[in-house]
Amino acid sequence: MSRTRTYRCLNCLEHTVSREFDTSHLSVTCPTCESFERFVNEAVYRQFQAFEESPPAELDWQRLDRVEKLVVAERLARSTKTIDDFDVVSGDEEEDGAEDERSNEAAESPTPE
């Protein structure tokens, strides 16, 4: 006998579907809101809701957009990741890191003479 998993519509948050497979999400048309939407695994949704109600002190939860929050919730609920495996960086820090990396690559690459 196979265990069923529940998935919740991320648009209306009301409709759920059950499936006999385990995945992070699926995309189907929601009969409640009539939108083709992502249905997220209920375990992921519960983790997401827990952090919305009580954000983790170790992570700047409010700076994340909804998709980023769902990715964190998915990794925590469906893998061996812990909250310590995540860092929130600003867009400026990401760009600076990419520039530094490109500068280092350019410095290490021999130039043709």
matplotlib code that plots the C-alpha trace (Angstrom):
import matplotlib.pyplot as plt

x = [0.0, 1.4, 1.3, -0.4, 1.1, -0.9, -0.1, -1.6, -2.3, 0.1, -2.3, -5.5, -3.9, -7.3, -7.4, -5.3, -4.8, -3.4, -1.0, 0.8, 4.2, 6.5, 7.8, 8.5, 5.7, 3.5, 1.7, -2.0, -5.1, -6.7, -10.5, -10.9, -9.1, -9.2, -5.5, -2.7, -0.6, 2.2, 0.9, 3.5, 4.1, 2.2, 5.3, 7.0, 4.0, 3.9, 7.6, 7.0, 4.0, 6.0, 8.7, 6.1, 4.6, 7.9, 10.9, 14.2, 16.6, 19.5, 18.1, 16.9, 13.5, 11.8, 14.4, 13.6, 10.9, 8.2, 10.0, 13.2, 11.3, 9.7, 13.1, 14.4, 11.3, 11.6, 15.2, 14.5, 11.4, 12.7, 16.4, 19.1, 19.7, 19.5, 18.9, 22.7, 23.2, 21.6, 22.9, 21.0, 23.1, 22.1, 22.1, 25.1, 27.1, 26.2, 27.3, 30.5, 31.3, 30.8, 33.0, 35.7, 35.6, 35.8, 38.8, 40.5, 39.9, 41.3, 44.4, 45.0, 44.5, 47.6, 47.3, 48.5, 51.6]
y = [0.0, 3.3, 6.4, 9.5, 13.0, 16.2, 19.2, 22.8, 25.4, 28.4, 30.8, 30.4, 28.2, 26.5, 23.6, 20.5, 17.4, 14.0, 11.9, 8.6, 10.1, 12.4, 15.5, 19.1, 20.4, 19.8, 22.1, 21.6, 23.7, 24.5, 23.9, 26.5, 29.5, 28.1, 29.0, 26.8, 26.9, 25.3, 22.9, 22.6, 19.6, 20.0, 19.4, 22.3, 24.5, 23.7, 24.6, 27.8, 28.8, 28.1, 30.5, 33.1, 33.0, 32.8, 33.7, 32.0, 34.2, 32.8, 33.9, 37.4, 35.8, 39.1, 40.0, 36.9, 36.9, 34.2, 31.9, 32.1, 31.4, 28.3, 27.1, 27.3, 25.6, 22.9, 22.2, 22.0, 19.8, 17.4, 17.1, 16.9, 20.7, 22.8, 26.5, 26.9, 25.9, 29.1, 32.7, 35.7, 38.0, 41.3, 41.7, 44.1, 41.4, 38.9, 41.3, 42.2, 38.5, 37.9, 41.0, 39.8, 36.3, 37.7, 39.9, 36.9, 34.8, 37.6, 38.0, 34.3, 33.9, 34.4, 37.1, 36.5, 38.5]
z = [0.0, -1.1, 1.2, -0.3, 0.0, 0.1, -2.1, -1.6, -4.2, -3.7, -5.3, -3.2, -0.4, -0.1, -2.5, -1.9, -3.9, -2.9, -4.9, -4.3, -5.0, -3.1, -4.8, -3.8, -5.9, -8.9, -11.3, -12.1, -12.7, -9.3, -9.4, -6.6, -8.1, -11.7, -12.2, -13.4, -10.3, -8.4, -5.7, -2.9, -0.8, 2.5, 4.6, 2.7, 3.2, 6.9, 7.3, 5.3, 7.5, 10.7, 9.5, 8.5, 12.0, 13.8, 11.6, 12.4, 14.2, 12.2, 8.9, 7.7, 6.6, 5.8, 3.2, 1.2, -1.5, -1.5, -3.9, -1.9, 1.3, -0.4, -1.5, 2.1, 3.4, 0.8, 1.5, 5.3, 5.0, 2.3, 2.8, 5.4, 5.2, 8.4, 8.8, 9.2, 5.6, 4.4, 4.1, 3.0, 0.9, -0.7, -4.5, -4.1, -2.3, -5.1, -7.8, -5.8, -5.5, -9.2, -10.0, -7.7, -9.2, -12.7, -11.6, -10.1, -13.2, -15.4, -13.2, -13.3, -17.0, -19.1, -21.7, -25.2, -26.2]

ax = plt.figure().add_subplot(projection="3d")
ax.plot(x, y, z, "-o")
ax.set_aspect("equal")
plt.show()
